[in-house]
Amino acid sequence: MRVHADHFAILAEATFKQTAILTESVAAAKASAKAASDQIGMMKDKEQALIQVVPLKLEKLAFYGANKIGLEVVNVGATVALEVSIKAGVRISAKGLKPEEGEYLNLEIPILLKPFEPKQYSVECYIPHKRGGELWDTDSQITIDVWGEFQYGDVFNATHTNFFSFRMNADGFDIMPDATMALKVSRPWYSHSDDLSTEF
């Protein structure tokens, strides 16, 4: 009986050691898999397309007709962006007047947007501006908001959706010979966090 007891003790100790070795191997394999997954994630982050949307410089507004607000679209990533599309809206507000808001448009730019193209693509939003000159004082405080969302795919078959919102302020304007308003910009375009959309 003593021999059998010693034999079982030896077997139990061997089994315990094997289990410990197996546990360590599994932990090492998991750590290695996580490291590989993190490495792949870092590579994707580094190599994927990255779209940025910024409004173009605005210096004048028209008293009558439509005002165009330019949006510049740039791929600052390492690879091409696919099926890029943009929705955008614009609002002009002046103190004491009801804001004018342009249609929230779905604008599509070329399907493929290469990184750091010398000629950057741009999109425009149109604002119907119906206020007559007699309704504006030259010291009117003016706020212009542009906002929207853009979507694109990357070479890793992932789809990205992001939102943007910018605002600029002017403390009045000068009336120009061509009947436009030369804005006295007090704060150029800056990122603005308010949700200005009526529907997204």
C-alpha positions in Angstrom: 0.0 0.0 0.0 2.9 2.3 0.8 4.3 1.8 -2.7 0.9 2.7 -4.3 0.6 5.8 -2.1 4.1 7.0 -3.1 3.3 6.3 -6.8 0.1 8.3 -6.7 1.9 11.2 -4.9 4.6 11.2 -7.6 1.9 11.2 -10.3 0.0 14.0 -8.6 3.1 16.1 -8.3 3.9 15.6 -12.0 0.4 16.5 -13.0 0.6 19.7 -10.9 3.8 20.7 -12.6 2.4 19.9 -16.1 -0.7 22.0 -15.3 1.4 24.9 -14.1 3.6 24.7 -17.3 0.4 24.5 -19.4 -1.1 27.5 -17.6 2.1 29.5 -18.1 2.1 28.5 -21.8 -1.5 29.6 -22.3 -0.8 32.9 -20.6 2.2 33.5 -22.8 0.2 32.6 -25.9 -2.5 35.1 -24.9 0.0 37.8 -24.2 1.6 37.1 -27.6 -1.7 37.2 -29.4 -2.6 40.5 -27.7 0.7 42.0 -28.6 0.2 40.9 -32.2 -3.4 42.3 -32.2 -2.1 45.6 -30.8 0.6 45.8 -33.4 -1.9 45.2 -36.2 -4.2 47.9 -34.6 -1.3 50.3 -34.5 -0.4 49.5 -38.1 -4.0 50.1 -39.2 -4.1 53.4 -37.3 -0.9 54.5 -39.0 -1.7 53.3 -42.5 -5.5 54.1 -42.8 -7.0 57.1 -44.5 -7.8 60.1 -42.4 -10.2 62.7 -43.7 -10.3 66.3 -42.4 -12.9 68.9 -43.3 -12.3 72.6 -42.7 -14.1 75.7 -43.8 -12.4 78.1 -46.3 -11.6 81.7 -45.4 -14.7 83.9 -45.7 -14.4 87.7 -46.0 -17.6 88.9 -47.7 -21.3 88.2 -47.8 -23.8 89.2 -50.5 -26.8 91.3 -49.6 -29.0 89.5 -52.1 -28.9 86.0 -53.6 -27.0 83.0 -52.3 -23.8 83.0 -50.3 -21.3 80.2 -50.8 -19.3 78.8 -47.9 -16.5 76.6 -49.0 -15.4 73.4 -47.3 -12.0 71.9 -48.0 -11.7 68.2 -47.7 -8.2 66.7 -47.2 -7.0 63.2 -46.8 -4.1 63.4 -44.3 -3.8 59.7 -43.9 -1.3 57.3 -45.5 -3.7 55.4 -47.9 -6.6 56.3 -50.1 -10.1 57.1 -48.8 -12.9 55.5 -50.6 -16.5 56.5 -51.3 -16.2 59.8 -49.5 -19.4 61.7 -49.0 -20.3 64.8 -47.0 -23.5 66.4 -45.6 -23.3 70.0 -44.6 -25.5 72.9 -43.6 -24.8 76.6 -43.0 -26.6 79.3 -40.9 -26.1 83.0 -40.8 -27.3 84.9 -37.7 -27.4 88.6 -37.1 -28.4 90.3 -33.9 -32.1 91.2 -33.9 -32.8 89.2 -37.1 -34.2 85.7 -37.7 -31.3 83.4 -38.7 -31.1 82.3 -42.3 -30.4 78.6 -42.8 -29.3 76.9 -45.9 -30.5 73.4 -47.0 -28.7 70.5 -45.3 -27.1 69.1 -48.5 -25.7 65.6 -49.3 -22.6 66.4 -51.3 -20.5 63.7 -52.9 -16.9 64.2 -54.0 -14.9 61.8 -56.2 -15.0 58.2 -55.1 -11.3 57.9 -54.4 -9.4 60.6 -52.4 -5.6 60.1 -52.4 -3.5 61.2 -49.5 -2.0 64.7 -49.6 -3.2 65.5 -53.1 -1.6 68.8 -54.4 -5.1 69.9 -55.5 -7.4 69.6 -52.6 -11.0 68.8 -53.3 -13.6 71.2 -52.0 -17.4 71.3 -51.5 -19.7 74.3 -51.1 -22.8 75.0 -49.1 -25.3 77.6 -50.4 -27.0 79.9 -48.1 -30.1 81.8 -49.4 -29.6 85.2 -48.0 -32.8 87.2 -48.3 -32.2 90.1 -46.0 -32.3 93.5 -47.7 -29.7 96.1 -47.1 -32.1 98.3 -45.2 -32.5 95.6 -42.5 -28.8 95.5 -41.7 -26.9 98.0 -39.6 -23.2 98.2 -40.4 -22.3 97.4 -36.8 -24.5 94.3 -36.7 -22.9 91.4 -34.9 -22.9 88.4 -37.3 -22.4 84.8 -36.6 -21.9 82.1 -39.3 -22.1 78.4 -38.5 -21.2 75.5 -40.7 -21.7 71.9 -39.6 -22.2 68.4 -41.0 -20.9 64.9 -41.2 -18.7 63.0 -43.5 -18.2 59.3 -44.2 -15.5 57.3 -46.0 -14.1 53.8 -46.3 -10.5 52.7 -46.0 -8.3 49.9 -47.5 -9.0 47.8 -44.4 -12.7 47.6 -45.3 -13.7 49.8 -42.4 -16.2 52.7 -42.6 -15.6 55.9 -40.7 -18.2 58.5 -39.8 -17.2 61.8 -38.2 -18.9 65.1 -37.5 -17.7 68.7 -37.7 -19.0 72.1 -36.5 -17.3 75.5 -37.0 -18.3 79.0 -36.2 -17.0 82.5 -37.1 -17.9 85.9 -35.7 -17.9 89.4 -37.2 -18.5 92.7 -35.5 -20.1 94.5 -38.3 -19.2 95.1 -42.0 -18.3 97.7 -44.6 -20.5 98.2 -47.7 -18.5 97.6 -50.8 -19.0 99.2 -54.3 -20.2 95.8 -55.6 -23.0 95.8 -53.0 -21.4 93.1 -50.8 -20.6 93.2 -47.1 -16.9 93.1 -46.2 -17.0 91.4 -42.8 -15.1 92.9 -39.9 -14.1 89.4 -38.6 -13.6 89.4 -34.9 -13.0 85.7 -34.6 -12.1 83.5 -37.7 -13.4 79.9 -38.0 -13.1 77.9 -34.8 -14.4 74.5 -33.8 -17.7 74.7 -32.1 -19.3 71.9 -30.1 -23.0 72.9 -30.2 -25.2 70.5 -32.2 -26.5 72.9 -34.8 -28.2 70.4 -37.1 -31.9 70.0 -37.4 -31.4 66.4 -38.5 -28.3 64.2 -38.8 
